[in-house]
């Protein structure tokens, strides 16, 4: 399967196109949410530029700090080879880093433009989940983010050059990218439903907390199928952080909805 096409000598990767489609789709959904809450949609498109830049930087930093074993590259190696650290085509991107960086960018943008930060995390959350759902199909094009071997009817074939060293003779695997795409799509619909169904009971930031509960739970469970998990100190670092985030977000949601809570 081709991973891109050439315009002259410049290669255009399908992965990048799919990521951009996801970002634009997510932004369109965010404009709808912004208008529903009485905000001009132009804010979303202005903010999107900063979020894209910050998200890419954060995603790359996350990959550099937690590279998968199959890459044969360690975080220490990246620190001594800065040009490779900057080369997004050599290595990859990590979604947790993109989310963290995006939240930081949004915080400073909201502060500068006198916006309610918590409310804008709610506006952005469904679009973020939609962007992830679409973006995961870039992993399909690159034949990456597949899970353990399987013979289930929906298994996917992985070309030998994309197989892990210990699985060169195995042809079919779980489509982990598809599982996560479906999970993110479900998360998007759940957040939109909650934001409409319980609009009179929600507090600013609640929808983003739902995102921080549902996405990490799905990622935590799916990582049990992952063959190439990033390990730090003997722990699956992504799975561990997802568990911590889900628990903390659940606790925050519970505490702010206690009868005695005054959080707005």
Number of C-alpha atoms within 10 A of each C-alpha: 8 8 15 14 12 9 7 6 7 8 11 13 17 18 19 15 14 19 20 16 15 24 22 17 16 23 24 16 20 25 21 17 23 21 13 12 12 9 15 12 17 12 13 22 15 11 15 21 11 14 23 17 14 22 26 20 19 23 22 24 21 22 22 24 17 20 25 19 14 13 12 8 14 15 17 10 13 16 13 10 11 10 10 15 20 15 11 15 11 10 16 17 21 21 17 18 21 23 18 16 23 25 19 16 19 23 17 13 17 18 12 9 9 9 15 13 18 19 18 24 23 25 28 24 26 29 27 25 24 25 26 23 25 22 22 24 22 21 19 20 16 17 20 18 20 25 22 16 19 15 11 10 7 12 17 20 16 19 13 13 9 12 20 15 10 8 13 13 10 16 16 20 20 22 25 23 22 19 18 20 21 17 20 26 19 17 24 24 14 16 23 18 12 15 19 10 11 10 10 8 10 15 17 17 20 24 26 23 23 22 24 19 23 22 20 23 19 19 18 19 13 17 16 13 17 16 18 19 20 19 16 13 6 7 12 17 15 21 22 14 15 21 18 14 18 22 16 15 20 16 13 13 19 11 14 15 16 10 7 8 10 9 11 11
